[in-house]
Amino acid sequence: MGLDVKYFERWRRLFEVRTGTVKVKARKSYPAEFVPTDQMVEYPYIVINSGRLNWVHIDVDLPPGLPVVDGETSQLMLQRIAFDPAPYDELNIPYPAFSVLSRRSFHLAWPLLRSLPGEPTLRAWNFYRDTRLKLALALGGDFACPSNSVSMKNPFYDEHFAATYPTAPCRLADLLVDGILPTRAAVLEEIAYETGQRNLATFRAALEYSSAHPGSSYERLLDFIESFQANQTDPPLPRTENQGIVASILNNRHYRVRAHRNYGAMNLPTLRGTGLPPEQMLAAIRERQADGAKFSCARRVSRKKAALQNAITAMENEGKRITGDELAARAKVSIAYVRKSVRVSDGVVSWKE
């Protein structure tokens, strides 16, 4: 269900095109229209980045056949994936302000601390585009989704499922992801070439081809892509989109592909080609998911503890009086975590057992 409109107030200035007015769509393919802000909840799409780049927006399409946990409906499974905060911790990036789910796709949006003009300098635009592209690829998103005047799923629309996270406007540099292929690889490793995922499937296939054939020319990559798409059941992409995919790969040769034999931070061998019966395959996937959750949790705890220790050391070296609030702000952790981990008495810090 849509979020309470009270959350809108915090982000009003980043949504409103002008005071008291937002830009919306009744359907994604419909033209945008301006309506009073109090009517915004009636529309499934709210148009962002109109005139200025206030948000970094990602569109993630979920493929069919995702594993369902015992007692879980397909809708609950989609919500579990769409609203899981673990990938942001894994990538060490801020939480988005919103995750909005409808049907089999969800939108993510990060508010920017400093908006960019609608026509930024070439250097600023390249940084924004590269950051957003890496983020989309890391989270399994559609890298071809436009940046300007984006039709975002409205988190306040009653027929959408939405979640909000404890976050704040962030710098663009905070969202820069090293490498590309996703923390969600165990779920999204296989990208079928089908409607809604043709761009991403093509990009990954072409990226893997480019990695296996270093120095491939523009023409060779374009020939590969057109051959790849010709062998699929769904129709090929327009040639202009394929040319954009080739240009992206050639302009970003530092992108890496995940080796087929391993995936994930735990470096587990792939289950593909093992010949396991479906029920055993599902059991193996669930066991890996459980192990992965424990592994991710341990990594997050380790990173937070290290950040807290670094903050304590820095403040001691600076001769500053240490308080719990100052520690939380310096380490970028919650005050609850500080209170759980250490004792602060008269500026002296001791770790709890």
N, C-alpha and C positions, 0 to 999 in steps of 0.2 A: 504494500500500500504506500501511497505517496507520503513524503515527509510533512510534518507540521510546518505551516508557513512561517512559524517563528524563526526557523533556520534561515529563511530568505533574508531577514533583516540584516544578518551579519554580512551577507554578500551582496546586498542591494546595489552598491555603487559599481560592482563588477558585472551585474546583470542588466541594469537599466541603461538604455541607449540615451535617454535624457530623463530628467527628474520625473518620476511618476509614470514612466512608459517603458514597456519591454517589447521586444520583437519576438514573435511566436509563429508557429505553423500548426495548422489543423492536421496536416499529414506531411510526411517528409518531402514528398514530391510537389506539394502545393507552394505557391509563392508566399513569402513572409509577409506578415502584417503587424502593425503597431497597435497595441492595446494598453489600456490603463493597467498598472501593476496589479491591482486587486482582482483582475480578470485572468491573470497568468495561469492560475491553477486549472483552468478549463481546457488548456491546450496540451497535447502530448509532447510537443517540441518547443523548446525555448532556444532562440538563436543567440549564440555567444560570439565573441570576437568580431563584433560588427563595428567597424571604425577604429577600434584599438584591439590589440592582442592582450586580453586580460587573463586568459586561461590557457593551460595546456590540456588538450582534450584527446582522449583515446577511445576508439571503438573496438570492442572485442567480440567477435562472433564465436560462439561455442559450437563445436561439431557434435553430431549425433553420436550415440554409443558411449557416452561417458559413464564411468562406473558409479553405481548407486549403492550407498551404504544400507545395510539391513534396516528395514522399517522406514526408509526414506522414500518419499514420492519424487518423481522427476522434477517437480517444481522446487522442492526443498533442496534437491541436489544442485540445481542451477543457482539457487540463492547461496548455498554454501560456497560455491566456487566464486560467484560474483562478489560476495561480501567478505571473503577471506582476507584479513590484513597481512597474512604471513609473507606474500611476495614482496611487499614494500619493505618489510624488515630485512628480508633476504638481500634485496638490492640496496639497502641502506639509503633509502630515499624517504622524503616526507609522505605522510598519508594524503590521499586525495581528499578534497572536501566532500565529494559525492561519488557513490557508485549507484548507477540506476539500471535496473534490469527490466526488460520486457521481451517476451518470446525467448529466443535463444541467443540474445546478444545483450551486452551491458556497456554502458558508457562510464568513463572515469574522467574527472575534471580536477585539475590542480590550479588554485588561484595564484597569480603572480604578484609578488610584492611590488614590483615596478612593471607597469604595463608597457608594452611596445606600441608605437604608432602603427596605424594600419599599413603604412608603407615605410618600414624601418630601413635603416642603412643596410647595405649588402652584407656587411660583417655581422650585424645583429640578426638579420634574417637567416643567414647561413647557420648561426649558432642555435637559433630557435628551431629551425628545421631539423638540424642534425640531432639535437637533444630529444626532440619529440619522436623522430624516427627510431632512435635507439630505444627509447622508452616503449614505443609501440611494439617493437620486435621482442623486447625482453618480456613483455606481458602478453604476447600472442595477439596483439592488436592489428588493425588494418592500417598499414603505413601509408596507403594511398588516400585515406580520408582527408578532406581539405582542412586547412587551418583557419582561414578567414570565413566569417559568417557561417559557423558550423551549426547544424541542427542537432542540438544535444537533447537526448531524452530528458524530459522535464522531471526532476526529482520530486516535484510537488503535485504532480498529476496523479489522481486517485487510482488509476488503473495500472500504474507502474509500481514495482517493488524498488525501494531505495534504502540506502544506508548512508549515514554521515559518520565522520571520524574526528577524533580530537586533533585538529590541525590548525595551521595558520598560513597566511600567504607566504610563499617561498620564493627564493631566487631561482632563476632559470638554471644556474649552475648546480643547485641542489638536486636537480632531477637528471643530471647527466649520468648515464649508466655506462660502465666499462664493459666491453664485449657486447654480444647481442643475444645469444640464444637462451631460451627462457627458463626462469625458475619453475615455470609451469610445465616443463618438458614432459614430465611423467603423465600429465593429462593431455597436453596439446601436441605431443611430439609428432603424431601423424596428422598432417593437414591434407584433407581430401580436396581435390580440385572440383569444387562445386559452387553453386551460387552463394555469394556472401563471403567466400574464401578463396576465390580465384586469384586475387592479387597476392595474397600471402603465400598460397601454395606455389605460385609461379616464382615469386621472389626467392623462396627457400630452395626450390629446385635449381634455379639459375645461380644462386649463391654457391650451392654445393658444386655445381658444374664448374664455376669460375675457380673455386678452390682447388678442384682436381686438375684444372687446366690453366695454370698461371700464365698471365700475359695474353689471355684470350682477347681478341679484338671486339670492337662494338658490333661489327657485322656477324661475327661468329656467335656471340652471345644472343643476338637477336634471332639468328637462325635456330639456335638451340631452343629458345623460348617458343618460337612458332611451331617447331616440330613437337615439343612437349605438349603444347595445347592441342595440336591436331590429333593427338592420340588419346584425348580425354573425351568423355561423353558429353560434358557441358560445353557450350560454345566458347570459342577463344575470346580473349579480351581485344578491345580495339587496338590497332597498331600504335596509336599515340601512347596508350598506357604501357604497352610493352617497351616502347622506347624509353619511357620514364624509368621503368624498372632497370633497364640496362644502364642508363645514365647514373642511377643511384648506386649500383654495384661498382661501376668503374670509378666513381668519385669517392668511394669509401672502401678501398681495398683492405683496410684494417679490419673489416668485419670478419668474424670467424664462424665456421660451422662446427657443430657438435659432432664428434666422431660417432659412427654408428654403434660401436661396441660398448659405449658408456653413455650414461646421462645423469644429470644432476650433480650437486655438490658432493654427494656420497660416492660418486664414481662407480655406480652399480652396473653390472653387465645387463645388456638389453634382454628383454623377454621374447623379442621377435625371433622367430625361427626355432623356438624350443619345442614346438609341437605339443605343448600342454593342452589338455582338454579345456573347454571353456570354463568349467567350474574351478579347475585348479589355477587357470590363468587369473581368474577374478580373485581367488584367494591370495595369490602371489602379489597381485596389484595392491590389494588391501593391506597386506603385511608391509609392503614397501611404503604405502601411504602413512601407516602408523609409525614405522621407523623414521620416515622422513619428517614427520611432525615432531618427534622427539629430538631429532638431529637439529632441526631448525630452531626449536626452542632453546636447545643448549647453546647454539651459536649466538642467538639473540641475547641470552643471559650473559655470555662471555663478553660480547661487545659492550653491553651496558655497564658491566662491572669494570671493564677496562676504561670506558669513558669517565666513569665516576672516579676511579683511581687517578686518572690523568688530571681531572679537574681539581681534586684534592691537592695533588702535588704542585700544580700550577699556582693555586691560591696560597699555599704555604710558602712557595718560593717568592711570591709577590708580597708576602707579609700581610695579606688581607685577612681580616676577621671572617671566619667561615660560618655561614648560616646554612640551614637546610635549603631555603629558597634560592640563595645564591649558587649553591652546589647544583641544584636541579637545573637552573638556567645555564650554568657553565657547561655541564655535562650533557645537556639536552635530553634529560630524562624527567620522568614525573616526580613530583615531591613525594608521592606515595612510595615510589621505588627507593628514594633516598632514605625515607624513614624506616623502610623495611630492611635496608642494607647496613646503615651506619647509625651511630649515636653521635650527636653534636652537642657538646656541652662547653660553654664559655669559649667557643671558637676552636675547640679541640675535637678531632674526629677519631672515632674508634670503630672498627668493623664489628658487626654482630656475627655470631657463629652461624 
